[in-house]
Amino acid sequence: MRDHAEALAAKMPPLLVAALRVAATVAPGTHGRRRVGSGDAFWQFRHYQSFDSARLIDWRRSATGQTTFVREKELETAQTVHIWRDPSPSMRWSSGRDIQQKRDRADLLAMALSVLLIEGGERVALLGESLRPRSGRPALEPIAELLVATGDGAGSLPVSEPLSRHASVVLIGDLFSPLEELDVLVNRWAGEGVRGHLLQITDPAEESFPYSGRVRFEGLENETSHLLGRAEVVSEDYLRRLQTHRAGLSDIARRFGWSFGHHVTDRSPTQALLSLHTAISQRVE
């Protein structure tokens, strides 16, 4: 049995194998709508009424007393979640050999979130890709292959495309693009009834700016390089601008009813994944 399991895992994309391990640390579950419906989860017992079908009667519960009870189930409605991972070159950076690149961590979180959503009966698609929203375990491998195969893109934000009303969007990246551009994008989708979630991923060096002395900074997207004689002089201003930008991201999410989270690549991906999954699960129809 173990040999068979290992043989199956060997055929999976490594990203999918890693995502399954991370997803296993977060308890999945269907997204109940907390009202009576046609789902599988038990919701409540209530007294039998004349218009109820006899097949709805819970005979075991009714046998405990003189009252006939009906078992009601909780409504569960599959939703469509579109996931976008920033493909820009700036994501392919890490400040240390033992720290995962931002792109790799974003891929892992996008894939692990896909696992949880599909296990919960939802439909998942990668924003901007040809793969239509799909459900069921067979959809996982194509998603993993697309994430790995996607080359570096030119934009640090997705192209706005029409989405079904009440769909959800998850944007994962360093989100260092101008706030004005993100504001326009979120405003357009929110106006169409789309709910969303922003997850900013940064490297620990981007959080602390641990540089001093003579340092040359070179961009990954054809930016002009900068040589600083005393890098520590700009540290305070850099950290202030970083916090201002992050506050702007949080404000955009709040104004349009979206959620915002932040994850650093030297930390476990579990908490970020749990926060994303919880935010989607708490969506109100």
C-alpha positions as CSV (number, residue, x, y, z in Angstrom):
1,M,0.0,0.0,0.0
2,R,2.8,2.4,0.9
3,D,4.6,1.6,-2.3
4,H,1.4,2.3,-4.3
5,A,0.9,5.6,-2.5
6,E,4.5,6.7,-3.2
7,A,4.2,5.7,-6.8
8,L,1.1,7.8,-7.2
9,A,2.8,10.8,-5.5
10,A,5.8,10.5,-7.8
11,K,3.5,11.1,-10.8
12,M,2.1,14.3,-9.3
13,P,3.7,17.7,-9.8
14,P,6.0,18.5,-6.8
15,L,3.9,21.7,-6.2
16,L,0.8,19.6,-5.8
17,V,2.5,17.2,-3.4
18,A,3.7,20.2,-1.3
19,A,0.3,21.9,-1.4
20,L,-1.4,18.7,-0.2
21,R,0.9,18.6,2.8
22,V,0.2,22.2,3.7
23,A,-3.5,21.9,3.1
24,A,-3.6,18.9,5.5
25,T,-2.7,21.2,8.4
26,V,-5.8,23.2,7.8
27,A,-9.2,21.6,8.6
28,P,-11.2,21.7,5.4
29,G,-14.9,21.7,5.3
30,T,-17.9,22.6,3.2
31,H,-19.1,26.2,3.3
32,G,-22.4,25.9,4.9
33,R,-24.8,28.9,4.4
34,R,-26.3,28.6,7.9
35,R,-29.8,28.2,6.7
36,V,-32.1,25.3,5.7
37,G,-31.3,23.8,2.3
38,S,-30.3,20.7,0.4
39,G,-26.8,20.1,1.8
40,D,-25.5,17.1,3.6
41,A,-24.7,18.7,7.0
42,F,-27.2,18.4,9.8
43,W,-28.8,21.8,10.7
44,Q,-31.6,21.3,13.2
45,F,-34.6,19.3,14.3
46,R,-38.1,20.8,14.1
47,H,-41.6,19.6,14.7
48,Y,-43.3,17.7,11.8
49,Q,-46.0,19.8,10.0
50,S,-48.8,18.5,7.7
51,F,-47.1,19.7,4.5
52,D,-43.9,17.8,5.2
53,S,-43.0,14.7,3.3
54,A,-42.9,11.5,5.4
55,R,-39.4,10.8,4.1
56,L,-38.1,13.9,6.1
57,I,-39.2,12.4,9.4
58,D,-36.3,11.4,11.7
59,W,-37.8,8.2,13.2
60,R,-35.0,7.7,15.7
61,R,-35.4,11.2,17.2
62,S,-39.2,10.9,17.1
63,A,-39.1,7.6,18.9
64,T,-37.7,9.2,22.1
65,G,-40.9,11.0,22.8
66,Q,-44.5,11.8,21.8
67,T,-43.5,14.4,19.1
68,T,-42.7,13.7,15.5
69,F,-39.5,15.5,14.4
70,V,-38.2,16.4,11.0
71,R,-34.4,16.5,10.3
72,E,-33.3,19.6,8.4
73,K,-30.1,20.0,6.5
74,E,-28.0,23.1,6.0
75,L,-27.9,24.8,2.6
76,E,-24.6,24.4,0.9
77,T,-24.0,26.3,-2.3
78,A,-20.8,25.8,-4.3
79,Q,-19.1,29.1,-5.2
80,T,-16.6,29.9,-7.9
81,V,-13.2,31.2,-6.7
82,H,-10.8,32.8,-9.1
83,I,-7.2,32.7,-7.9
84,W,-4.4,35.0,-9.2
85,R,-0.8,34.7,-8.4
86,D,1.5,37.6,-9.3
87,P,3.7,36.4,-12.2
88,S,5.9,39.5,-12.4
89,P,9.8,39.1,-12.3
90,S,9.9,40.9,-8.9
91,M,8.4,37.8,-7.3
92,R,11.4,35.7,-8.2
93,W,13.5,37.0,-5.4
94,S,14.7,35.8,-2.0
95,S,17.1,37.4,0.4
96,G,18.7,34.1,1.5
97,R,19.3,30.6,0.2
98,D,17.2,29.1,3.0
99,I,14.2,31.4,2.3
100,Q,11.7,30.6,-0.4
101,Q,11.3,33.0,-3.3
102,K,8.1,35.0,-3.1
103,R,6.9,33.4,-6.4
104,D,7.4,29.9,-5.0
105,R,5.5,30.7,-1.8
106,A,2.7,32.3,-3.7
107,D,2.4,29.2,-5.9
108,L,2.3,27.0,-2.8
109,L,-0.4,29.1,-1.2
110,A,-2.5,29.3,-4.4
111,M,-2.2,25.5,-4.9
112,A,-3.0,24.7,-1.2
113,L,-6.0,27.0,-1.2
114,S,-7.2,25.3,-4.4
115,V,-6.9,21.9,-2.6
116,L,-9.0,23.1,0.3
117,L,-11.6,24.7,-1.8
118,I,-12.0,21.8,-4.1
119,E,-12.1,19.4,-1.2
120,G,-15.0,21.6,0.1
121,G,-16.9,21.2,-3.1
122,E,-16.1,24.6,-4.6
123,R,-15.2,25.5,-8.2
124,V,-11.7,26.9,-8.8
125,A,-10.0,28.7,-11.7
126,L,-6.8,30.6,-12.2
127,L,-7.5,34.1,-13.2
128,G,-6.3,35.0,-16.6
129,E,-5.8,31.4,-17.7
130,S,-7.8,29.4,-20.2
131,L,-8.8,26.8,-17.6
132,R,-12.5,27.3,-16.8
133,P,-13.7,26.9,-13.2
134,R,-13.6,23.3,-12.3
135,S,-14.4,21.1,-9.3
136,G,-13.3,17.7,-8.1
137,R,-9.9,16.3,-7.5
138,P,-9.1,15.8,-11.2
139,A,-8.9,19.6,-11.5
140,L,-5.9,19.8,-9.1
141,E,-3.2,18.6,-11.4
142,P,-4.0,20.9,-14.3
143,I,-4.0,23.9,-11.8
144,A,-0.6,22.8,-10.5
145,E,0.8,22.4,-14.0
146,L,-0.5,25.9,-15.0
147,L,1.1,27.5,-12.0
148,V,4.5,25.9,-12.6
149,A,4.4,26.5,-16.4
150,T,3.3,30.2,-16.3
151,G,6.3,32.4,-17.2
152,D,7.1,35.8,-16.0
153,G,4.4,38.4,-16.8
154,A,4.7,42.1,-17.5
155,G,2.1,43.3,-15.1
156,S,2.0,43.2,-11.3
157,L,-1.8,43.2,-11.3
158,P,-4.3,41.0,-13.2
159,V,-6.2,42.2,-16.2
160,S,-9.8,43.0,-15.3
161,E,-12.1,40.4,-16.8
162,P,-15.9,39.8,-16.4
163,L,-16.7,37.4,-13.6
164,S,-19.9,35.9,-12.5
165,R,-21.8,37.8,-9.8
166,H,-21.1,36.5,-6.3
167,A,-17.8,34.9,-7.4
168,S,-14.8,35.4,-5.3
169,V,-11.3,36.6,-6.3
170,V,-8.1,35.9,-4.4
171,L,-5.1,38.1,-5.4
172,I,-1.7,36.8,-4.1
173,G,1.5,38.8,-4.7
174,D,3.8,41.4,-3.2
175,L,1.2,44.0,-4.3
176,F,3.8,46.8,-4.7
177,S,2.0,48.2,-7.7
178,P,0.5,51.8,-7.4
179,L,-2.4,51.9,-5.0
180,E,-4.4,53.9,-7.6
181,E,-4.3,51.0,-10.1
182,L,-5.4,48.4,-7.5
183,D,-8.2,50.7,-6.3
184,V,-9.6,50.9,-9.9
185,L,-9.4,47.2,-10.3
186,V,-11.1,46.3,-7.0
187,N,-13.7,49.0,-7.5
188,R,-14.7,47.5,-10.8
189,W,-15.1,44.0,-9.5
190,A,-16.8,45.1,-6.3
191,G,-19.3,47.0,-8.4
192,E,-20.1,43.7,-10.2
193,G,-20.9,42.0,-6.9
194,V,-17.5,40.1,-6.7
195,R,-16.0,39.6,-3.3
196,G,-12.3,39.4,-2.9
197,H,-9.3,38.8,-0.8
198,L,-5.8,40.4,-1.0
199,L,-2.7,38.6,0.3
200,Q,0.6,40.5,0.3
201,I,3.7,38.3,0.3
202,T,7.0,39.8,1.2
203,D,10.6,38.7,1.9
204,P,11.9,39.3,5.5
205,A,14.5,41.7,4.1
206,E,11.8,43.8,2.7
207,E,10.3,44.0,6.1
208,S,13.4,45.0,8.1
209,F,15.8,46.6,5.4
210,P,18.9,45.0,7.0
211,Y,21.4,46.8,4.8
212,S,24.2,49.2,5.7
213,G,27.3,50.6,4.1
214,R,27.9,50.7,0.4
215,V,25.1,48.8,-1.4
216,R,23.9,48.7,-5.0
217,F,20.2,48.0,-5.5
218,E,19.2,46.6,-8.8
219,G,15.6,46.1,-9.9
220,L,14.2,42.9,-11.4
221,E,11.9,44.7,-13.8
222,N,14.3,47.0,-15.7
223,E,14.3,49.7,-13.0
224,T,17.3,52.0,-12.7
225,S,19.9,50.7,-10.3
226,H,20.8,52.8,-7.3
227,L,24.2,52.9,-5.5
228,L,24.0,54.0,-1.9
229,G,27.1,54.9,0.1
230,R,25.3,54.5,3.4
231,A,22.3,52.4,2.9
232,E,21.3,52.6,6.6
233,V,20.5,56.3,6.1
234,V,17.4,55.5,4.0
235,S,16.2,52.7,6.2
236,E,13.7,54.8,8.3
237,D,12.2,56.4,5.2
238,Y,11.9,53.1,3.5
239,L,10.1,51.4,6.4
240,R,7.7,54.4,6.7
241,R,6.8,54.2,3.1
242,L,6.3,50.4,3.3
243,Q,3.9,50.8,6.2
244,T,2.0,53.6,4.4
245,H,1.6,51.4,1.3
246,R,0.4,48.5,3.4
247,A,-2.1,50.7,5.2
248,G,-3.3,51.7,1.7
249,L,-3.8,48.1,0.7
250,S,-5.8,47.5,3.9
251,D,-7.9,50.6,3.3
252,I,-8.8,49.5,-0.3
253,A,-9.9,46.1,0.9
254,R,-12.0,47.6,3.8
255,R,-13.8,50.2,1.6
256,F,-15.0,47.5,-0.8
257,G,-15.8,44.8,1.7
258,W,-12.8,42.7,0.8
259,S,-10.3,41.2,3.2
260,F,-6.5,41.8,3.4
261,G,-3.7,39.7,4.8
262,H,0.1,39.8,4.9
263,H,2.5,36.9,4.9
264,V,6.4,36.9,5.1
265,T,8.2,34.0,3.4
266,D,10.3,33.0,6.4
267,R,7.1,32.0,8.3
268,S,5.0,28.9,8.0
269,P,2.4,29.1,5.2
270,T,-0.2,27.5,7.4
271,Q,-1.5,30.6,9.1
272,A,-1.8,32.5,5.8
273,L,-3.7,29.6,4.3
274,L,-6.0,29.3,7.2
275,S,-6.8,33.1,7.1
276,L,-7.6,32.9,3.4
277,H,-9.8,29.9,3.7
278,T,-11.6,31.4,6.7
279,A,-12.2,34.6,4.8
280,I,-13.7,32.8,1.9
281,S,-15.8,30.5,4.1
282,Q,-17.3,33.5,5.9
283,R,-18.6,35.0,2.7
284,V,-22.2,36.0,3.1
285,E,-24.6,35.4,0.2
